[in-house]
């Protein structure tokens, strides 16, 4: 488990590895951390490691976003038919 506190943005990041996600005792350790920072009006975020290939999933997401942006730009530049 890795915990990053960003006081300037009032954000707490808690990172769990794939094996840590299933650890009930570790999950219980997160509860007081959440309560402490939630009481200080911080946003507490728990990131969990996935099972898919990060490179491939990121690559596909970037391709989709690039294609979608191109589609929207083409629509905006297309002449309006009346």
C-alpha positions as CSV (number, residue, x, y, z in Angstrom):
1,X,0.0,0.0,0.0
2,X,1.2,3.5,-0.9
3,X,-0.3,6.6,0.5
4,X,0.3,10.1,-1.0
5,X,-1.1,13.2,0.7
6,X,-1.3,16.3,-1.4
7,X,-2.1,19.0,1.2
8,X,-2.1,21.8,-1.4
9,X,-5.0,20.1,-3.3
10,X,-6.6,18.4,-0.2
11,X,-6.3,15.0,-1.9
12,X,-5.2,11.7,-0.4
13,X,-4.3,8.9,-2.8
14,X,-4.2,5.3,-1.5
15,X,-2.7,2.8,-4.0
16,X,-3.3,-0.9,-3.6
17,X,-1.5,-3.6,-5.5
18,X,-3.5,-6.5,-6.9
19,X,-2.7,-8.8,-4.0
20,X,-3.5,-6.1,-1.4
21,X,-7.0,-5.6,-2.8
22,X,-8.2,-9.0,-1.4
23,X,-6.6,-8.4,2.0
24,X,-9.6,-7.6,4.4
25,X,-7.3,-6.6,7.2
26,X,-5.5,-4.1,5.0
27,X,-8.8,-2.7,3.8
28,X,-9.8,-2.1,7.4
29,X,-6.6,-0.2,8.0
30,X,-7.8,2.3,5.3
31,X,-11.0,3.1,7.2
32,X,-9.4,5.3,9.9
33,X,-7.2,7.0,7.3
34,X,-10.4,7.8,5.3
35,X,-12.2,9.1,8.4
36,X,-9.3,11.3,9.5
37,X,-8.9,13.0,6.1
38,X,-12.5,13.1,5.3
39,X,-13.0,15.1,8.6
40,X,-10.4,17.6,7.3
41,X,-12.4,18.0,4.1
42,X,-9.9,16.1,1.9
43,X,-10.9,13.9,-1.0
44,X,-9.7,10.4,-0.4
45,X,-9.2,8.2,-3.4
46,X,-8.3,4.5,-3.4
47,X,-6.7,3.2,-6.6
48,X,-6.7,-0.5,-7.2
49,X,-4.4,-2.4,-9.6
50,X,-6.1,-4.0,-12.5
51,X,-5.7,-7.3,-14.3
52,X,-5.3,-6.0,-17.9
53,X,-2.2,-4.9,-19.7
54,X,-1.8,-1.2,-18.8
55,X,0.2,-0.3,-21.9
56,X,-2.4,-1.9,-24.3
57,X,-5.4,-0.4,-22.4
58,X,-3.8,3.1,-22.4
59,X,-2.9,2.7,-26.1
60,X,-6.5,1.8,-27.0
61,X,-7.9,4.7,-24.9
62,X,-5.6,7.2,-26.5
63,X,-6.5,5.9,-30.0
64,X,-10.2,6.2,-29.2
65,X,-9.9,9.7,-27.9
66,X,-7.9,10.8,-30.9
67,X,-10.4,9.4,-33.3
68,X,-13.3,10.8,-31.4
69,X,-11.7,14.3,-31.4
70,X,-11.1,14.1,-35.1
71,X,-14.8,13.1,-35.7
72,X,-16.0,16.1,-33.6
73,X,-13.7,18.5,-35.4
74,X,-14.8,17.2,-38.8
75,X,-18.5,17.8,-37.7
76,X,-17.7,21.3,-36.7
77,X,-16.0,22.1,-39.9
78,X,-18.6,20.5,-42.2
79,X,-20.8,23.1,-44.0
80,X,-24.4,23.3,-42.7
81,X,-27.0,22.0,-45.2
82,X,-30.3,23.9,-45.1
